[in-house]
């Protein structure tokens, strides 16, 4: 059974993804993907996780662009989802993909090293 906060999370994910593609004209925001949205049970806070293609400079610039657009995004979320209170929005870089890639690389190095012992 879905909780209301889960439905709101999905709706925010879709809405913010489309806003970033269509509505935000900030040149600092690079090629990014929303990887997930976590909303508190009282729907007062929404943490939006994202990744960015590129290096550290692109990541910092995108973070600045997103943080400057928080007010606009919050207003749009409240309006589109017809919520009594629009949730406070926090953007958080999702490093789980990088972490997974690092683990994968280490596992491959280990398996290559084991092959040398034959």
Secondary structure, DSSP 8 states (H G I E B T S, - for coil): ---HHHHHHHHHHHHHHHIIIII---TT--SEEEEEEEE-TTSSEEEEEEEESS-HHHHHHHHHHHHHTHHHHHHHHHHHHT-SS--EEEEEE--HHHHHHHHHHHHHHHHHHHHTT-
